[in-house]
Amino acid sequence: MRRDVIACIVQVRGWAATLSNPSAETASAGGWYSNGPLRSFRETTIIEADSHRTMADPLAAAVSRFGVSLKAKLSGKAAIGAPEDQLRAPLETLIADLAAILLFKAGDVVAIGETTLSSLKTRPDYAVRARNALVGFIEVKAPGKGADPRRFKDEHDRDQWAKLRSLPNLLYTDGNAFSLWRDGALQGGIVRLSGDVETAGAALAAPDALTRLFGDFLRWEPIPPTNARARRPQRRPVPPFA
């Protein structure tokens, strides 16, 4: 029994010495420090000190990629495009990443660009299909405009909101912020990223609320009316687009 205790103490002291001063041999040989329990211990400690967020977190990785892609597009000096247009490809990738986090299969969620709603005489940036069903629309604004259409000052943006507000499932974003609207009413709050898409790069981060917002958006289903009176309020079928 005494030998077991002594052996245990020696082993623990050995781990502690390795953690405080790992040898090159241990680190390069793929031993305890580089791939084993000590590395796991250190990574766990770092996760707790960093608000439980590392690149092993799918949301953190997705938003970081979003930031890297946008910084490259928005900070170029040789060629400068319309800021709103630069959001499109990175946003499509982010949507696919968030759909995967929400356990949709690859190809289940498709964002279709420049969709005309003839009944509303307007054209949101995207119509979104989830598992072959049209679930909603996304309107993209230039970074800095925000995701609260009630505060827009540009006449075009205000006129567009007056038409889009009747949609039962609409997502607004300027890259820095995301919001979900149903029949003109804000659902929950506006989700803001940590950092600026123009400069943050890989450091761009998002709260878990972003995943919940996209989950609500992608899983939206119209509520079947039970009677004539129940037909009027809030959720209506998404209008077809031409």
C-alpha positions in Angstrom: 0.0 0.0 0.0 2.8 2.4 1.0 4.6 1.6 -2.3 1.5 2.5 -4.3 1.2 5.9 -2.5 4.8 6.7 -3.1 4.6 5.7 -6.8 1.5 7.9 -7.2 3.3 10.9 -5.6 6.3 10.5 -7.9 4.0 10.3 -11.0 2.1 13.4 -10.0 5.3 15.3 -9.4 6.5 14.2 -12.8 3.4 15.5 -14.5 3.7 18.9 -12.7 7.3 19.2 -13.7 6.4 18.5 -17.3 3.5 21.0 -17.3 5.7 23.8 -15.9 8.8 23.0 -18.1 8.0 20.5 -20.9 11.1 19.1 -22.6 11.6 19.4 -26.3 11.7 15.6 -26.5 8.3 15.2 -24.7 6.7 17.9 -26.9 8.0 16.6 -30.2 7.6 12.9 -29.5 3.8 13.2 -29.2 3.9 12.3 -25.6 1.9 13.4 -22.6 2.5 17.1 -23.1 1.7 17.3 -26.8 -1.2 14.9 -27.2 -2.0 13.3 -23.9 -3.8 14.2 -20.6 -1.6 17.2 -19.8 -2.4 18.8 -23.1 -6.1 18.1 -22.4 -5.8 19.6 -19.0 -4.2 22.8 -20.3 -6.7 23.2 -23.1 -9.6 22.8 -20.6 -8.1 25.5 -18.4 -7.8 27.8 -21.4 -11.4 27.2 -22.5 -12.6 28.1 -19.0 -10.5 31.3 -18.9 -11.8 32.3 -22.4 -15.5 32.2 -21.7 -15.7 28.5 -22.8 -14.9 29.4 -26.4 -12.1 28.0 -28.5 -11.7 27.2 -32.2 -13.0 23.7 -31.4 -16.4 25.4 -31.0 -18.1 25.1 -34.4 -19.8 28.5 -33.9 -16.5 30.2 -33.1 -14.8 28.6 -36.1 -17.7 29.6 -38.4 -17.7 33.2 -37.3 -14.0 33.4 -37.4 -14.0 32.2 -41.0 -16.7 34.8 -41.8 -14.5 37.5 -40.3 -11.4 36.5 -42.2 -13.3 36.4 -45.5 -14.9 39.8 -45.0 -11.8 41.5 -43.8 -10.0 40.4 -47.0 -12.9 41.7 -49.2 -13.5 45.0 -47.4 -10.0 46.1 -46.7 -8.6 45.8 -50.3 -7.1 48.9 -51.8 -6.3 47.6 -55.3 -10.0 47.0 -56.1 -13.0 48.3 -54.0 -16.5 47.0 -54.6 -19.9 47.8 -53.1 -19.7 46.9 -49.3 -23.1 45.2 -49.4 -22.1 43.0 -52.3 -18.9 41.9 -50.4 -21.1 40.3 -47.7 -22.8 37.8 -50.0 -20.3 35.0 -50.5 -19.1 35.0 -46.9 -22.7 35.2 -45.7 -23.7 32.2 -47.8 -20.8 30.2 -46.2 -21.9 31.3 -42.7 -25.4 30.2 -43.4 -24.2 26.8 -44.5 -22.0 26.5 -41.4 -24.8 27.5 -39.1 -27.2 25.0 -40.8 -24.6 22.3 -40.1 -24.4 23.3 -36.5 -28.2 23.1 -36.4 -27.9 19.5 -37.7 -29.2 20.2 -41.2 -27.6 17.9 -43.8 -25.4 19.4 -46.5 -27.6 20.9 -49.2 -30.7 21.0 -47.0 -30.4 24.8 -46.7 -30.1 26.9 -49.9 -30.0 30.7 -50.2 -31.2 31.8 -53.6 -30.0 35.3 -54.5 -32.0 38.2 -55.9 -35.5 36.9 -55.5 -38.3 39.0 -56.8 -41.6 39.1 -54.8 -44.0 40.3 -57.5 -46.9 40.7 -55.1 -44.8 43.1 -52.9 -43.0 44.8 -55.9 -39.7 44.3 -54.2 -36.7 42.0 -54.2 -35.0 40.7 -51.0 -31.4 39.6 -51.4 -32.2 36.0 -50.6 -35.0 33.5 -50.5 -34.0 30.6 -48.2 -35.2 27.1 -48.7 -34.8 24.4 -45.9 -35.4 20.8 -46.9 -37.0 22.0 -50.2 -39.5 24.2 -48.5 -39.4 28.0 -48.7 -39.0 29.3 -45.1 -38.1 32.9 -45.4 -36.0 35.8 -46.8 -32.8 37.6 -45.9 -32.1 41.3 -46.6 -28.5 42.3 -46.6 -27.3 45.9 -45.8 -23.8 47.4 -46.0 -21.7 47.1 -42.8 -22.5 49.9 -40.4 -26.2 50.3 -41.4 -27.3 48.0 -38.6 -30.0 45.3 -38.5 -32.9 47.4 -37.2 -34.8 48.6 -40.3 -36.9 50.9 -38.1 -33.9 53.1 -37.7 -32.9 53.3 -41.4 -32.5 56.9 -42.7 -32.0 56.2 -46.4 -35.2 56.6 -48.4 -34.7 53.5 -50.4 -34.1 51.4 -47.3 -37.2 52.8 -45.6 -39.4 52.2 -48.6 -38.1 48.7 -48.9 -38.8 48.0 -45.2 -42.4 49.2 -45.7 -42.9 46.4 -48.2 -40.8 43.7 -46.5 -42.3 44.1 -43.1 -45.4 42.1 -44.1 -43.3 39.0 -44.5 -43.8 36.3 -41.9 -40.1 35.3 -41.6 -37.5 37.8 -42.5 -33.8 38.2 -41.4 -31.9 41.5 -41.7 -28.1 41.7 -41.4 -25.3 44.1 -42.1 -22.7 41.5 -41.2 -22.1 43.0 -37.8 -25.7 42.4 -36.5 -28.5 40.0 -37.2 -32.3 40.4 -36.5 -35.4 38.3 -37.1 -38.7 39.9 -38.0 -42.2 38.4 -38.3 -45.0 40.6 -39.7 -43.0 43.7 -38.8 -42.3 42.6 -35.2 -38.8 42.0 -33.9 -38.4 38.5 -32.5 -36.2 38.5 -29.4 -33.4 41.0 -29.7 -30.8 42.1 -32.2 -27.7 39.8 -32.1 -24.5 41.7 -32.5 -21.1 40.2 -33.2 -18.0 41.1 -31.2 -15.7 43.0 -33.4 -16.2 44.8 -36.7 -16.4 42.7 -40.0 -14.2 45.3 -41.7 -11.2 44.9 -39.4 -11.7 42.0 -36.9 -10.7 39.1 -39.2 -10.2 35.8 -37.3 -11.0 37.6 -34.0 -14.6 38.1 -35.0 -16.9 36.3 -32.5 -20.6 35.8 -31.9 -22.8 34.9 -28.9 -24.7 31.6 -28.8 -27.8 33.7 -29.5 -26.7 33.8 -33.2 -27.2 30.0 -33.5 -30.6 30.3 -31.8 -31.7 33.1 -34.1 -30.8 31.1 -37.2 -32.5 28.0 -35.7 -35.7 30.0 -35.3 -35.4 31.3 -38.8 -34.6 28.0 -40.6 -37.2 25.9 -38.6 -40.0 28.4 -39.1 -43.3 26.8 -40.1 -46.6 28.5 -40.7 -49.3 27.8 -38.1 -52.4 26.3 -39.8 -55.5 28.5 -39.0 -58.2 26.8 -37.0 -61.0 29.2 -38.0 -61.6 32.3 -40.1 -60.7 34.6 -37.3 -57.4 32.8 -36.7 -56.5 33.4 -40.4 -55.6 37.0 -39.8 -52.8 37.4 -37.3 -49.2 37.0 -37.4 -48.0 34.0 -39.4 -49.0 33.6 -43.0 -47.6 31.5 -45.7 -44.4 32.9 -47.3 -45.4 34.5 -50.6 -44.1 32.8 -53.8 -41.4 34.6 -55.8 -41.0 35.0 -59.5 
